[in-house]
Each structure stands twice: as structure tokens, then as C-alpha cells.
Amino acid sequence: MDERVREHAEVLVDWSARVEPGDDVVVGVAEGAHELAVAVVEKLGDVGANVVTTYDSAEASRAYLRAHDGDFGAGDHELALYEHADVVLRLGGGRNTTALADVDGDTRGAYSRARTDLREARMATDWVSTVHPTRSLAQQAGMALEEYREFVYDAVLRDWEALAERMAEMKAILDEGSEVRLVTERDGRPDTDVTMSVDGRTAVNSAASVAYDSHNLPSGEVFTAPYGTEGEVFFDVPMTINSTRVRGVRLTFEDGEVVDYAAEQGAAAVEDVLGTDAGARRLGELGIGMNRGIDRVTDNILFDEKMGDTVHMALGRAYDANLPEGESGNDSAVHVDMITDVSADSRLEVDGEVVQRDGTFRFEG
């Protein structure tokens, strides 16, 4: 076994999930993540945690969804598993990144809505998602397998405490601010001009640990839950949404809601997301990528949304960590991120002051 696999497991268990002796842990293992799963459960055994593993297969999910009549139950047996768990670890890395491409949007939406209580129970735990470098993910990223492994471990095995200190400056700016404006230009004309309210919200310094209200490994973003969105935004970074290639997405917001949309590719996938429920037409997240160890687009949102020189926004569910106690944010069965490149001809403003211009933050010099 590559020693970096064990290092990955140690970071996941010790830094990210903060697992303690006696914790009840559910480990969801994708088809290609077997090697990482072995290292993770070995580490959990060393800690003294109690472990249950589940098999997370996109191909099995496809078979189930295509065979089902679409009237999905709540899955109380699975709900009980998460309600009694302290920690949930999800180890991604399947055989086929587009295994669900021929499952229709109505079925996806019905299944997602039926699993709302399951998601809430899982998200009430100290949950963390990560991926093991597999051939399918390397192919999706356009890399050789060895090249992709280097990329993944460069993003995962880093000094997270140092990055957390740098991101704390951006968190402070958002916490003290009331309105965020993003402007990007193309051919000398505004391509994105969108404003969002963040007054009363708490930004998350997402440093790959539940201690920072962060649930992804790798991470490296500062995010908040905006509302009252107005204007137009163009997402120029290609991505895969529900196993469909999507690029060049343009959303128009009025009174916080998407009133018009277009896409150069994959418009039907965007339409399916927007049609999930009422909350899917509103933003649940504004995120600012700050992990400069992630230096290229890989068509994997776990990495791409954290990349420096990017800003992302998510349609759908807002995270409770961003909200005042007792307040409900945007509610939806989906949370779908889309990304825009801000490395050139752009500015990010908070309360009228430029915080980032052409990818460089004001506190970077």
C-alpha cells in the first residue's frame, strides 16, 4: 500500500472527523475506494471506534433507480443507522463518474426528496467526505493515474492549520459585511454582476475539519449563506451535474430567485435541478476558493470549488453553520455548486470595498 493512503486515513480520522474512542462510525465505501477503506478502518480500530461499513455504488444505485416505480419510501432502517451514528465518513471513488447518466430527472428528484430526513440525520453527525484517486476520476480530470494521485495527495496532505489562519481573514470580512457583489467582464463588458446579502450570516472557515464546521477533505474555502440575490451570474468552469456535462451556465436572479437560465451545454440538467423544489431556485451558498494547492480544474466539485481564483455559488440547501441559532435558511433537497473563474477581469466587493481583484486578495499584497 502506498504510504500516502495511510496518511490520508490519518488526516481524515484525526484532523477532519476528530474521531474519539467509543464513537460509532459509519463508513460509506465507493467501488474504487477499497484501499483507502482498509486504511481508514485500521485507523478507526487503532482509535477504538465502533465501525459499520456500507457499500456506496453508483452502478448499483442506477440499477435500483431504473427498476423502481418512483414512489420511494423513507428508508427508516437507514435513518436509524445515521440517527445512532456519531461520525459518518464517505469515501468516494467509483468505477464510472457518469453511471447515473440515463436516470431521468423526475426519478432523481423524487429519490432526493424521499431521502430528506436521511440527509438531515447524516448532516447532524460529524460527517466528512473525501475521495480515493481512481482511474475513473483521473480520466474525468484528463490526467494519467499517477499524475492524478500526485494531485490528490498534494491537495489532501497539507498544513491545514496554516491554511486556516490565512482563510480566517476572509471569514472576518464576510462576518462583518452586509452585501457582497461579484463583477466579471468579458470583451470589456460585464459578464457577471450579482449582489447578495450576507448580513447576519456567519461565514465558515472551511479548513477540512469538523472543528471548523468543515466537512470536506480536501477543503480550502470560506463560505456563507447569502439571500436576497439580484443580478446575473455566468459560471464558466465546466462541471458534471447528475452525470451530465454542463458548461457556460447563466442564471438571472430577481428577489432572490432564479427567473431565467441558459447553458451552452447541459441545459436539461440545470432545468432538472431548478425543478426539484422551490428552494432549488435560490442560493444556499456563496463560496470563495482559497486552496492554491489545487491548481487545475478536474471536473470534481470536491476539488474544483476549493481552487484559488474561483468563486462558487450553490443552488439549494443552506448549511446551518452559516445561520443564526433558531433561524432556518434556504431549504431544498439539493445543493448544487457552480463555479466561475475570477483570475482576471474581476472584482469581489464587500460593502462597496474591493476585497479581491483578478484573483488577488487585498490582504495578499
N, C-alpha and C positions, 0 to 999 in steps of 0.2 A: 504493500500500500504506500502510495505517495505520502510522505510525512506531512505535506500541506493539508491533506484530508483530515488528519487528526488535529492539526492546528485550527482548521476551520471548525471542527466539532467543539474544540475547547472555547473558541471565541463565542460560538453560538450558545453553549450551555452556561459558561461563566460570565461573560460580559453582556451578551444580549438578553438572555432569558433569566439570568440570575437564579438558576435552579438551586434549591436547598435540600438537605436531607429530608426524606419523607414526603416531598412533593409528588403529587400524582400527575404524570406527564403523558400526554397523547402525542405520538409522533406519526404524522402522515407522510408516507414514503411514495414518491413517484416511481415509475417503472425503472428509470435510469439512475436513481439515486441510491442504489443498494450499498455501494461502498461507503458513502457518507453516512447512511443509516447505521451501518455496523460501527463506525467510529463514534457516532452520537450516542447510541445505546450503551456502548462500552463506557463512555464518559459519564453517562447518567448512572450506570451501575457503580462507578467509582465514587460518585457524589452520594449515592444512597437514595436515589429517587425511585419511585414506582412507575413502571413503564407499560403502556399499551401501544402497539403499532397498528396502523391502518394502511391499506393499500390504495393510493390515490392514482388511478389510471385514467388518462383522458380517453383512451380507446375503449375501456370498459364503460366509462360514462357515456360515450357516444352510442354504444350498443344499447344501453339502458334507455336513453332518451329517445332513440329512434323506435324502440319497441313499445314504449309506454303510450297510453291513450291520452296523456297530457293532463289528467286530473290527479295531480300529485298530492300525496299525504304529507303530514307534518314531520314524520320520522321521529317519533317520541323516543325510540330506542337510542338513536344517535344523539338526540337532545340530552338524554340522561348522561351520556358519556361526557359531554362537554360541561354540563352543569356541575359535575363532580370533579372536574379537572382543575388543577392549579396552573398548569402550563400546557400550551399547545404549540408544537413545533411542526412546521410544514417544510418538507424537503422536496423542492421542485427539481425537475429534470426528466421529462418524458421522452418517448421514442419519436413522437410526431407533434410538432408545435401547431399543426393545423388539423388535428384529429377530429375536431368538432365542426369542421367547415360545412358539412352537409346536414347539420341540425338546424331546423328552421327557427327564425327569431321568436315566433309565438311560443314554441316549446321552451326555448331558453328562458324567456320572460316568465312563463308560468312556473318553471322549476325554481328560478331565482326567488320569486315571490313566496313560494311554498317553504323556502328554507330561511325565511327572515328570522325566525326565532332561533334557529341553529346558529346563524351568523352572530346574532346578539350574544348568545351564550358563549361562543368561541371568543368573541372580542372582549368578553368580560374577564377572560383569563389573561395571564402574561403570555400572549401569543407572539411568535416570531416566524417570519417566512424567510427562507433562503433558497438557493439553488446549488445543485452539483453540476459541474461542467460536463455536458454530454455532447455526443455527436450532433444530435438534432439542434441543440442550442448553438453550437459552433457553426453549423450550416446556416441557420437563420441569421447569425451575425456576419456571415460571409468570411469566416476565418477557418484556418486549419485547427484541428482539435488541440494540438499542443499550444498553438498561439492563443486559443480561447482560454485554455487552462491558465496561462500566464495572466491574461486579462482578468479573469475571475479572482484569482488569488491576490493580484495587486489591489483589487477593489475591496476584498474582504479582510485581508491580513494587514492591517494598518494601525497607526496610532490613533485610536478613536478618541481618547481624552484630549489630545491636541486639536483634533478637528472640532470637537465640541466647544472648545474655548473660542475658536475663530467664529463659529456659527452663532455663538451667544450674542455677538454684536448685531447681527441681522435680526435675531429674535427680539432684542431690546428695541430696535427701531420699529418693528411691526407692533409690539405690545404698546408702545407709546403713541402710535399713529391712529388716524381715523379713516383716511382714504388712501387707497393705492391706485395708481394709474400706470398702465403699461402702454408705451408707444413704440412701434417699429415702423420702419419705412422701407419701401422698395421702389426703385426708379425715382427717388426724390419725393414720393408721395406716401402719406400714412397708409400702412398696410394693416396695422392693429392700432386701435385707440379705444381702450376699455378702462373703465373705472369701477372700483369695488369698495364697499365699506368694510372696514375691519374694526370699527370702534367697539370696544367691549369684549373683543376676542383675545385669546391667549395663543401666541404662536408656539409651536413645538420645535425645539432644537433636536432634530432627529439624528441622534448620534448612535444609532444601531443598538440601542439598549432600552429595555422597558423602564429603566431608571430615569430615562429622558422622555417617557411616553412615546418611544420609537419602537417599531415592530418589524422592521426590515433589516436584513443583513445581506449585502451591504446597504448602507444608508448614506446620508450626507446632504440633507436638505433642511430648510426651515419652512414650515407650512402653517397655514392658518385656515379658518373657515370664513370666507367672505360672504357678503349678502348685498342686496341692492345693486346688482351688476348692471351696468349700462354701457352700450357701445358694441364694437365689433372686434373680434379677435381671429387671427389666422394662425393655424397650427401647421407649421411647415416640416416638422420632423415626422417621417414615416413611422407607422406602428402597425401592430396586428391587434385588432379588436374582434373578439369572438371568432378567432381563427380566420379572419378576413383581413387582407392587406388594405390599409387605409392611409391616404396621404392627402395633403392640401385641404384640410378641413377649415371651413369658415363658419363661425357662429355669430349671430346677431342677437343681442340682449336688449330687452326693454322691461323695466320694472322687475329686474332680477331674473327674468325668464327668457329662454331661447324662443325667439319668434320667427327666426329664419335660419336655414343651414344649407350648406353646399359642401361638396367634396370632389376633388379631382379624381379620386379613386376610392371605392368602398362606401359610397353614399348610403347604400342599403343597410350596412352595418351601423352607421351613425343613426339612421332612422329607427332601427330596432332598439338602440339604446334609449333614444329620446321617447320612444313609445312605451317603455317599461312601466312607468307610473308618473304621477305629477312631479315628484321630486327629481326625476331624471332630467328635467328641463332646466334645472337650477344648479348652480355651482355648490359643491360641497367642500372644495379645497382650492387654495392657491398655494403653490409650492415653488420655492426658489432653489435650484440646484447649486450645490457648493462643493461637491466632491470632485476635485480636479484630478484625482487618481483615475476617474472614469473619463477617458479621452476620446471616445468614439461612440457612435450610435450602433446598437446591437439588435434593435427590434425586440428588446426585452424590457418592459417597463420598470422592472426591479432595478435595473442599472440606468436606463436612459433618463428617467425623471430626476436622478440624483446628479447628473453630469453638470459640471460647471458651464457657465454661459448658456443656461437654459432656464426657462420658466414653464411650469406646467399648471394646468387647471383641470379639475376633475368634475365631471357631471355626476350628480347623485349624492350619496350619503356623506354627511359631515361627521367628523370624529368628535367624540365627547370631550377629548382632551383640550380642544380649542374653545370650548363653550363655558360660560359661567355656570356654577353649580345650580342645578334645578332648571336650566334652560335647555330647550330642545332646538337643535339646528335642523338643517335640511335633512329630510328623511326619504330614503329611497332603497329599493332592493339592489341597486347597482352603485358602483363607484368606478368610473371610467376616466383615466387620466389621458390628457393630450398635451403635446409639448410644442413649444415654439423656441427657435434659436434666437438668442439675444446677444450674440457675439459681435454684431456690427449693426450700425444704423438703428440703435435702440436706446431707450432710457426707461428706467423704472423709478417712479416718483412716489414718495410718501408725504402726504400733506403738502404737495407742491415742491418739495425739495428732492433733487435728483440723488438717489441712493446708489444706483448702478447705471453706468453708461457704457455701451458697447462691450458688456460683459465684465467690466471692472467696477468693483465696489469702491465707494468713496473712502472706506477705511483700509483699502489695499494700497492707496497712494496714487 
